[in-house]
């Protein structure tokens, strides 16, 4: 075996000192995961010894040390100049014939196996690279579509030189690596013809929150460099690991990116082997992977993670000639795997409204304000003051020394796995990536506010807006006997919220999803052909153009949103309340005006259960049921329970359950439980009868208070009389808890009062309620109130039996 070249098939992770982390990982997968039918392109690696002998033969070491000794390590004013001089020294040098001959021989062997003048990727692999605590991602160069012995040697020399890019020098300095003790191996790997198909990146956890039960896949058309560099807004897919292992339909979510550019091979141009072309419009409207391919990439990613025993950052590629998928790189994930999970959270909330200048993908969970500094390239770094907000088209590793100075970065291009996103996470800075127009709408020197506090969308506002910060520290909390659950509506926040101490989701409202994600009245999709308003049809066409069947748009969007929340809290219960818009709210949806009656008092009108079996909405309810059946029966998320709101009579409840059964949702089938909201006095007075047809109750304290006291909760005139702690309301609550438990049914409560009023929490605990659900920002106070109430209850003697009204008082 040559001391200068090792075939991938002979490399394992034990060879990191010789071939670096990147090449060692390729060999490890090729040797150990081929039996799992994970395809890795073959190739070879040059050794650290080859690099060291290259330096010795060309007498470079002393000259490089001398140049590095003059480096300004305080302000790095001469960083680029120093790096350029060292690279020039290397590029003017010659690879010794003993090493060059070994490289030629290994390349010739590849040509014999795969055909004449095989095209290869030539990638740098430093011996300190792809370690769990230092990725060096993007610090060194890669060269794609290289063909011919001399071009391979030239690319190897350029890889050696890339060990001394300004960004790589700065990275080593910041991470405490000695420059001359980091050696460079070069990986020469058969090219996957993804220029004719697609490529991308996947993480075996959510790269933003660190939630580790998903695989996150992103991709674009053409070679994968566009995804890695963030030059395009990629497609994004989330796959749920537990149901993937069970063989269920595990794709939680699919989001289509614009994919405006495609990187392809350049013809007959060895100096520029790849170019970007504009992606044809029809391809921009297609996903880069089919569902079966998404599933295969996710299965491979999970297997790779299991093999390495840690979260992984993986690059995949699809060959356009053979249609095969390949894994072309795998390295340890270095952000969340190094963090200790904190039991505290800082919550940021804007206190005033603003009109967003632009919207992109959010990186980070904070709000900041500052001066925007619009730069075209790293060469303009002198214009940027510490703490300012960088606004630019796209970043690459050359920006790294600059990004340490900024409080946030906003880019036109890029996705969650782009360079800007990864570096922002490493630096603890905010980022809003993939806005499309930031450099056009944000002026240089403009004061702006950047908010990444609302899930996956990052918003940029003009001026300095006020916001509040609240520290939630769960570290000191014990666990109550009473189940503490969350109220969740936004799927984008679900993974982050799953880390809060909780027993599941006690209330998931569908209204947020329908309003924000779907936007269209379900009956306008069912009756699309008979819609009278052409402008409404045009709006529906714009939103649903990826779906041949308009109804499928509603079902898919709703199912994916519910599945995301259900997966975040799996296997804990997630209680999904079927839609409970009022008629005036339904009418505001696209197409809603044609289907909603005008009512004097929508609060007490055509809402909740009464809609589900009524011909006016029956088919719309069918779409809701189809989405829930998809989530439970096809995606395997059987932790989803369903809840019926505003059910006035037992007979109405029976009609709804019959309707659900006709749509494939039978209570008890596949473990399905159906709850009912207890928010009408009839629910309380006939609790035994309602418990006979439903599995449990959730007290809606707002409506129950309104209907018990006869107060319009929206009226400011009598608002001071609205009080959940009124004796009559508490008597109602006491009765429903007692009667539910007699019937063997669970009962919970969703609302703000138990966190706002310790006495109300104490009352609920004394009555023996099973669960209380809180908005995330109220969870800490709510848990503290419950713990105090349980402690007090435990120290009291058993109370004398009393009537419900006496108990309430």
N, C-alpha and C positions, 0 to 999 in steps of 0.2 A: 504494500500500500504506500502511495506517495505521502511524504510528510506535508505536502502543500495542498492536496486536494482529497476530499472524502466524499463518496457518493451518498446521497440522502439515505439510501437503504441501509447504510452502515452507521448512521448517526442516531444517537439517543440524547436525552436530556443531560446525560453525564458528559456530553461533549461541549457544554456551554463555554468552558474556558477556551476551547479550541475553535469553535465556529460561531459563538454568540448565541443569544437567546432565540432569535428569529429562525436561524438555520437549524438549531438543535430541535426546535419545536416541529419543524417540517419533517425532519427525520424521525422524530418520536412518533408522529401521527402515521407516517408512511409504514413504519415497522409494526406498530401496535394496533392501529385502527382499521387497517385494510380488511381484516376479518369481519369488521362491522359494515363493510361495503361503503366506507367513507373514502371518497376519491381525493387523492392529493397528487398534483402533478410532480413528476420525477425531476431529478436534477442532481447537482453536486454543489459543494461548498469549498471555498478556499479556506485555509487555516490561519489562525493567529500567527503561527510560525512563518507563514509566507509573507504576511504583512511586516513582521519584525525584520525578516531578512531583506525585504524590499527597502526598508529604512536604512539598514546597515550597509547594504551594497551601494546605495546612493548617497551615503554619508549625510543623512537628513536629520538625524536625531538632535545633534547639537544645535544645528541651525534653527530647528523648530523650537527647541527649548529657549534659545536666545530671543526669538521673536515673542514667545509667550511671556518671557520675563519682563518685557516692556509693556505688557497689557495693563491698561488702567482698570484695576479691579474695583474701584470705587464708583465711578460714573460710566465706565466702559465707553469712553469717548472715542477710543481708537479700535474698538472691537471689530468693525467691518474691515478696516484697513489691515489689521493684524491677520485676520482670517484669510483675506484675499492673498496676502503675501505667502502664507504657508501653502495655500492651495496651488498657487503658481509654482512653487518649488516642487510640489508633488507631481503636477501635470507635466512639468518639463523633465521629469525623471523617467527612467526606463525600467520596466518589470524585468528582472533577471531572467535569462533564458531557461534556467532550471525550473523556475516557477511558471513562466509563460508556456513552456513545453508541456507541463502537467495540465495546465488549463486547456491548451489546445487538444491534448489527448482526451480529456474528459468530455469536451464539447464534441469531438469527432465520434466518441462512443454514443452520445445522444443522437447524432446525425445517423449513425448506422441503425439505431433502434427506431427512430421516428421519421426518418426520411432526410434527404439532402438539405443542408443549410436550414436546420430547424430554428424556428423563432423562439427566443427565450426572453424571460424577464431577468434582469441583473439587479440584485437588491443588496443593499448594505446591511450587515448584521454585526453590531458591535458586541464585544464580550461583556459589556455592562448593560446590554439592551434587553428589553422585555422581561425585566425582573419584577417581582411583585410590588416593589416599592419605587421603581423608576422605569418607566416604559421607554423613554427616549423616542416615543412615537413621533415620526415625521422629522426627526433631527438630521437624519442622513438621507442620501438620495437613492432613488430607484430609477431604473431605465427600462422601458418596455419596448417590445417589438425589435429586439436586437438579433441580427442574423449574421453569421460569418465569423470566422476565428478572430480576425483582426478587430472587428467591431466589438466582439465580446471582451477582448483584452483592453480596448480603449475604454469600455464601460467599467471594467474592473478598476482601472486607474482613476477614473472619475469618482468611483465609490470611495476609494482610498482618500481622495482629496476631500470628499464630503464630510470626513471625520472632523474637519476644521472649518466648517461653516461657522459664521458668527453665532448662529443660534445654538449649535452643538457645543461650542466653546463655553458659551454662557450657561447652558444647561448643566454641563459637567461642573462648572464652578459653583453653581447654586446648589447642586446635590452632593458636593464634596468628593467628586471623583478626580483622581490625579490624571492629567491629560495624557501623559506618556505611558500610563498603565492601562489605558483602554485601547484594545486592539480591534482591528477591523477584519472581519471575514466577509467574503462576497458569496451570495447565493445565486446560482445560475439555474433557473427553473423553466421548464417547458411552458411556453405561453398557452394560456387558455384563450380561445378565440371569442372572448367576451365582447370584443369590438363588434361582433356580429350578433350579440345577444345582450346580456346584462351582467352587472356585478354590483357588489356592495359590501356592507359590514353588518355583523350581528353581535349583540351582547347577550350573555346568558343572565342578565338582570336588566331592570329598567335603568338606563344610564342617568336619569335625572333624580329619581327618588332612592335608588338602590334596592327597590322591591325585587326579591330574588326568585319569585315563582313564575316569571315570564321570560321568554326569549324575545328580544327586540331586534327586528330585522329591518334594514333600510337598503334601498338599491335604486339604481338608475340604468338607463340604456348605455351600452358601450363599456369601455374599460373602467375599472373601479376607482381610478385616481380622482375622478370628478366627485365621487362620494366622499372619499377620504379628505380631499382638499376643501370640500364644501362649495364646489363650483356650481352645484345644481341643488334645487330643492327636490329631494328624493321621495320615493314612495316609502311608507312606513307600515310595518306590520307587528302586532303583538300576538304571541302564541303562549297559551297557558300550559305550564309544564305538567301539573297533576293530571289534567284530562288528556294531554298529549300521550302520557304514559298509559292511560287507560284505553287508547285508541279511539277517543271521542273526537268530534269536530272541535279542534282546540284553538282555532284562530279567533282571538277576541275582537280584534279591530284592524281595519285596513284604511289607510289614508293615502290618497293619491297626490303625489307631488307634480310640479310642472315639468321637471326633467328637460329643461330647455336646450341643453347641450348634450351631445354624444361624442365621447372620445373614441376615435378609430385609428387604425394604422394609416400612416402617410405612405404613399407609394414612392418607391425609389428615392428616398431622402434619408440617408443614414444619419445626417446631422440633426434631423427632426423626425424621429420615427413615429410620433403620434401627433394628431391634430384634433381639435374640437370642431364639430360641425353642428349646425342647428338641427335639433330633433324634429322630424316631420310632425305636423299637427296631429295626425291620426295616432302616432305612437305616443305622444304626450298624454293622450286620453286612454291609454292602456296601462294596466299594472305590469311591472317587469317580471313578475313571477305568477304562475297559476297557484291555486290553492294547494294542489298536491305538491308543488315545488316549495312553497312556503313551509309546508309541513315537513318535507324532507330536510330542508336546511335546519329547521328547528330541532328535529330529531338528531341530526348530526351534532348540532351545537350542544345539546344536552349530553350526548355520549362523550363528547370532547371534555365538557366540564366535569363529568364523572371521572374520566380518566386522569385529569390533572388535579382533581379535588379542590377546585377553586373557581370563582367566576372568571369567564374568559371573554376576550375581545377578538373576534374572528372575522376574517375576510373571505367572502365566497365569490365565485364566478361561474357563469353559465357559458358553455361553449356553443356558439351559434352554428357550427358545422355538425357536431354530433348530437347536440341537445342535452349533453351531460352536464351535471353540476359538479363543482370542485370546491374544496377548501384550499385556499392559497396561502393563508397565514393564520396563526393562532397565538395569542399572547395573553398573559394574565391581565385581568382588569385591574387598574391601579388606583382608582378613585375610591369607590365605596368599599372595596375589600380591605382597605387600609384604615377605614374609619371604625371607631367604636360607636355602636348605636346609642345615640343620646336619648335620655328619657325627658328631655325638655325641648320645647319648640317655641320659637318667637313668631308670633302672628302679626302680619302687617295688613292694615286695612286703610284704603283711601277714605278720607273724610269729606271729600268734595268731588263733584262730578267734573269731568273734563272731556273734551273731544279728542280722541286719539289721532295723532299725526300718522301713525303707522302701527301695524300689528304683525308679529312674527311668532316664532316658537320660543317659549320662555326657558331660560337656563338659570336656576337659582329660585329662591322663594322669598324675595325681599322687594322693597321699594327704595329707590334712591333718586336724588335729583342732583343736577350739576350742569356744567357747561359742555355742550357738544363740540367736539373737535373733528371736523371732517378731513380725512387724509386719504390720499390716493395710493401711497406706497410707504413702506418703512423708511424710505429716504427722507420723509418729511417729519420724522420723529421729533425734531427740535421744536416743532410748533406745539407739541402736546405737553401740557403741564400735569404734574402728578394729581391724580384724583379726578381728572376730566373723563368725559365719556367719548370713547372712540366711535366714530361713524365712518364706515367704509364699505366698499363693494364686497370684498371677501378677504379673509386672512389666510396666510400659510405660515409654516414654521419660521420664516424670516421675520415675522411680526413678534415672535415670542419675547425678546428682550423688552419690547415696547409695552406689551400687554401687562407686564408687572406693574406699570405705572397707572393703569386706568381703573376706574371704579366700575365701569361697564363697557361692553362693546355691542354695537348694533351693526348688523350686516345686511346687505341686500340678498345675498345668497347663502345657502348652507342649511343643513338639517341638524338633528340632535347628535349625530355622530361626526359632524364637521370639525375641522380644526378649531374654529372659534369656540364651539360649544365645549370641546374637551378641555381646552386650555382655561376657559372661564371656570370650569368645575375645579380644575387643579388649583387655580389661583384664589378661589372663593369669590370671584367677581360675578356680577350679573351679565347675562347676554340675552339679546333678542336677535335671533338669526332667521334668515330667509324672509325678510320683510318684503323684498321685491323693489322697494322704492325709497328706502331710508335716506340715501344720499340726495334724493331729489326733494324730499319734503322737509328735511331737517337742515336748517341753515348753520353754517360754521359760526361758532360763538353763541348760538342760541341756548338759553336756559331751558332745560327739559326735565321731565320726571319719567323715570323708567319703572314700570310696575310688572313684576313677575310673581305677584302674590295670588293670582287667580288661576291656578292649574297650569295647563300647558300653553296658554296664550300669553305672550309678553306684549304689553302695550306701552307706547311712548306718547307722552302728552306734552303739549306746549306749556312752558312756564313751570314754576315750582308749586305743586299741589301739596296740601297738608295731608298727612297720614298719621295713624297711631300705631304704636308697637306695643304688643302685650306678650309677656313671657309666660309660657305654660310649662311648669316644671312638675313632671309626674313622678320624679324620682323618689319623693318622700311618701307617696300614696300607698296605702294598703289596698287590698282588693275587697270591695263590698260583697256581701252575700247577695244583695239585690243586683240583678244583672244591669250593667250600665252599657247602653248601646248608643250608637250615633245616628243622627239624622243626616243623610247624604243625598245630594241631588246631582252634583257635578261629577261625571266620570273622570274628568281630567285631574281631580284632586284625590281620587280614591286610593291610589298606591301610597301616597304620602300619609293620608289619614289612617291607613291600615296599621301604622306604627303606634298610633295612640292606644292607650290601654282601653280595651273595649271587649264586649261580648257579642259583637256583630252589629248589624244595621237594623234598627227598630223601625225606621221609616225611610224608604226611598220613594220620593215623589217622581212620577213620570212627567209631570208638567214641565220641569226644567229642560228635560231632554227634548220634548216635543216642541217647546218654544224656541230653544236655542239651536238644536242640531237638525231637527226635522223641518220645522217652520210651516209645514203645510197641514191643513185640516184633513184628517184621514178620509172623510167622505168626499173631499175634492179629488182624492186619488182614486177612490172606488168609482166615483161617477164622473171621471175626467172627461169622457166623450160627450157628456151632456152639459158641461159647464157653459154658461152664457157669456162670461166676460173674457174676451180674447187676451187682455193684459194679464189676467190671472193665469190663463193657460201658458202664457209666455214665461211667467215667473216659475211655474211648476216645471216646464220643460228645461229651464236653465238649471234647476236643482236636481232633476231626476234623469238627466241625459245619459247617465251611465247604466240605466236600468231599462230594459225593454218593457217590463211590466211596472207600471207606476206604483202599484201596491207593494211590490217587493222593496221599493225604496224605503217606505215606512217601516216595514218589518225588519229589514236589515239594519237600519240605523238604530231602531229601538233595541233590537236584540244585542247589538254590539255594545251599546251604552250600558244596558243592564248587566251584560256578561262581564264587562270590565269591573264594575263595582262588586258583583258577586265573586269574581276571581280574587279581587283585592282582599276580601275578608274570608274567603274559603278556608275551612269548611263551616265557619260560623254562619248562623242564620242571617239572611238578608231578606227583610220583609218589604216587598214591592207593592205599593199602593197603586191600583189601577187609576187611570186618569180621573182627575176631579176638578177640571176647569168648570167655571160657570159659563152660561151661554154668552155673556158679553166678552169673556176671555177667549172662548172658542172662536167667536166671530172675528177676533183680531188675527187669527191664523190665516195664511194665504188660502183663499177660497172659502173661508168660513162664513162670510156674509150670506152665501146662498143656502146655507144649511141650518142656521141658527135662528130660532124664534126670538122676537123682541119681548123682553120680560120686564115688568115693573120692579120686581125684587129677585134678581138672579140668585142671590144667596139662598133663597128658599124655593127655587124653581127647579128647572130641568137640569139636575146635576147628579153626579154619583151613580148609584145603582139604577136609578130610574131610566138612565140613558141606555144601559147595556142591552136591554131586551126590547127597546122601543125601535120601531122601523126607521125613525129619523137617524139613529146612530148605531143600530145593531151591527151593520157590516163594518163600521169603524172599530167597534169593540172587538170584532172578529180579527182585525189586524193586530190589535194589542195582544189578544190571546195567542195568535200564531207566533208572535215574537217571543212570548213567554214560553211557549212549547218548544221553540227552537233552543232557547237558553237552557231549559231543563232537560229535555229529552235528547236533543242532538249534541249539544255542547257539554252535557254532563254536569251542569251546575245545579244540582238538586238541593243545594242549600238555599235556593230561592223559594220563599213562601209568598203567597199572594194575599192581598187584602182589598176588601171591598169597602169603599167609602159611602157615607150618607145613604145607608140602607134603612128605609123608613119602616118596613114591616117584615115579618117573618116570611110572608108569602112572596114578597119582592126578593128576599134573599134566595128563596127556592128557585124562583124564575132565573135569577142570575146564575146560580150554580148549574141549572139545566142548560142555560145558554153556553156556559163555559164547557160543559161536557160535550155539547154538540161541536164545539170548536177544538176538541181534543184535550181539554184540561179537566180531567175527572178527579175530584177530591179523593185522596187516598191512593190513586194510581201513581206508581213510581215515587211514593212517599210524599205526594203533594198535599200540603196543608193550606187551608184557606181561612184567613182571619177576617173579622169585620171590625170596622171602626165603631167605637161606642161614643157617639157624639150627639145622639138624639135621645130625649127622655124615653121614647119607646124602646130603645136598645136596653135601657136600664130596667124598665118596668117588666119587660119580657125577656130578661137576660137568660132565664132557664131555657126558653124556647129557642132563642138565637143560638145558645150553646149546643142545642141539639142538631144544628145544621152546619155550624162553623167550628173550627178548631181552637179559636182563641179570639181575644178582644184587644184592641188598642184604643185607649181613651184619647179622644181628640178634645183636649180641655177647652180650646177656644170655642168651638161650635157648641159643646155641651154647656158651657157657661152662658153663651148667647141665648140658647134655646131654653135653658132652665130659668134664667132671669128675664127673658123677653127683651133683650137688649141687642140692637144692631151694633155689632162690634166695629163696624166701619163708621159709625156716627160719632163725630167729635162732641156733639151736644150732650150726650149722656155717657161719654166715655169714662167719667169718674165712677160710675156705678158698676162698670165691668170689673169683676173680681172673682178669680178662680177660687179664692179662699172663703167666699161666702158660704154660710152654713148649708144653704140649700144645695149648692154645687158639690160641696164635700159629702153631703148625704148621698147624692147621686153616685159619686165616685166610690164611696164606701160600699154601697149596695152592689154595684157592678162587680167589684172585687170579690165580695163575699159570695155572690150568686155564681160567678164564673168558677170559683174554686169548688163550690159545692158540686158543680157539673163536671169537674175535672178538666176545666179549660184554663189556659194561661191568660194573664191579662197584664198589659203594660200601659205606659203613658208616654206620649211624646209632647214636649213643650218646654217653654222657657221657665215656667214658674218654679220647678224644683231647684233650679240653680239660682234664681233671683231671690227666692224666699226660703230660708232654712226651715221655717216652721211648716211650710207646705211639703217639703221633702220629708220632714219628720212624720207628718200625717200619713203620707203614702207608705212609708216604711212600717208604721204602726199597723196600717191596714193589711200589710202583707203582700203588697204589689210585687209581681214577679220581675218586672224590668221597667227601667225609666230610660228614655232616649233623649239625647241632648244634641244641639248644634255643636260643632267642633269647638267653637270659641267659648262655649259654656260648660264643656265637659269637666274641666278641672274643678271649678267651683261646685258643680253638681255632685261630683264624686265626694268632695270634702263634706258637703251637706249630708249625703247619704251615710258616709262613715260615722259622722257625728250622731246622726239619728239612730243608727244601728247600735252604736256604743251605748247611747242613752237607753234604748229599748232593752238591751241586754242587762242593764243594771236595775231595771224596774221590776217590780213584782207583777204577776199576771193580773191584768185589769179586770174589773167586774164587768160582766156582760151588760151591754147597753143597746139602745135603739140606734139606728143609723143616724138620726138627727142629733141625738145626744153625743154620738161619737164625733160627728162633724164639728160640734160646738166645743 
